[in-house]
Amino acid sequence: MGLSGFIGLLLACAGAVIGGFQVLLYLQNGVWEPVSVLDAALYLYLHVIERRDTTWFSSPEDWVGLHDIMAGIPASVFLFFSGVALVGMDNEAIRSMPPEQ
């Protein structure tokens, strides 16, 4: 497995963890807490990139369509299937390499 396959595995695991956490909270509280790609991007923006200007996340003036798409896609589904796609592409690239001699 190459680097892209490893990153894909991490993304798929992150998606599974987010989804599992959502299910656990639902089973405890009976209320589904949605986590969209927009929510995940906002979290990364605040806590990893450490920026404080979050006006686009709450009321965008441009790229409104992208905002709507990001708000509508569950982060767990997006991360899981992105990770699976990366692992699949990595495996296909490894299989298509000529054998070493």
ZICOR-V127963 format. One record per residue. N is the residue number from 1. RES is the residue in one small letter. PHI is phi in whole degrees, -180 to 180 (999 if undefined). BURIAL is + if it has 9 or more other ideal C-beta (glycine too) atoms within 8 Angstrom, else -. Layout:
n | res | phi | burial
N | RES | PHI | BURIAL
N | RES | PHI | BURIAL
//
This chain:
n | res | phi | burial
1 | m | 999 | -
2 | g | -89 | -
3 | l | -63 | -
4 | s | -65 | +
5 | g | -66 | +
6 | f | -66 | +
7 | i | -63 | +
8 | g | -61 | +
9 | l | -63 | +
10 | l | -63 | +
11 | l | -64 | +
12 | a | -63 | +
13 | c | -65 | +
14 | a | -63 | +
15 | g | -63 | +
16 | a | -66 | +
17 | v | -66 | -
18 | i | -61 | +
19 | g | -63 | +
20 | g | -64 | -
21 | f | -65 | -
22 | q | -63 | +
23 | v | -64 | -
24 | l | -60 | -
25 | l | -62 | +
26 | y | -65 | +
27 | l | -66 | -
28 | q | -76 | -
29 | n | -106 | -
30 | g | 76 | -
31 | v | -126 | -
32 | w | -80 | -
33 | e | -101 | -
34 | p | -71 | -
35 | v | -127 | +
36 | s | -90 | +
37 | v | -60 | +
38 | l | -63 | +
39 | d | -63 | +
40 | a | -66 | +
41 | a | -65 | +
42 | l | -64 | +
43 | y | -61 | +
44 | l | -63 | +
45 | y | -62 | +
46 | l | -80 | +
47 | h | -102 | -
48 | v | -103 | -
49 | i | -79 | -
50 | e | 62 | -
51 | r | -101 | -
52 | r | -117 | -
53 | d | -82 | -
54 | t | -111 | +
55 | t | -63 | -
56 | w | -64 | +
57 | f | -70 | +
58 | s | -97 | -
59 | s | -149 | -
60 | p | -72 | +
61 | e | -104 | -
62 | d | -138 | -
63 | w | 54 | -
64 | v | -66 | -
65 | g | -62 | -
66 | l | -62 | -
67 | h | -59 | +
68 | d | -65 | -
69 | i | -65 | +
70 | m | -64 | +
71 | a | -74 | +
72 | g | -94 | -
73 | i | -100 | +
74 | p | -65 | +
75 | a | -63 | +
76 | s | -63 | +
77 | v | -67 | +
78 | f | -61 | +
79 | l | -65 | +
80 | f | -62 | +
81 | f | -73 | +
82 | s | -65 | +
83 | g | -64 | +
84 | v | -62 | +
85 | a | -63 | +
86 | l | -64 | +
87 | v | -63 | +
88 | g | -63 | +
89 | m | -66 | +
90 | d | -65 | +
91 | n | -64 | +
92 | e | -66 | -
93 | a | -66 | +
94 | i | -69 | +
95 | r | -67 | -
96 | s | -84 | -
97 | m | -72 | -
98 | p | -68 | -
99 | p | -66 | -
100 | e | -76 | -
101 | q | -118 | -
//
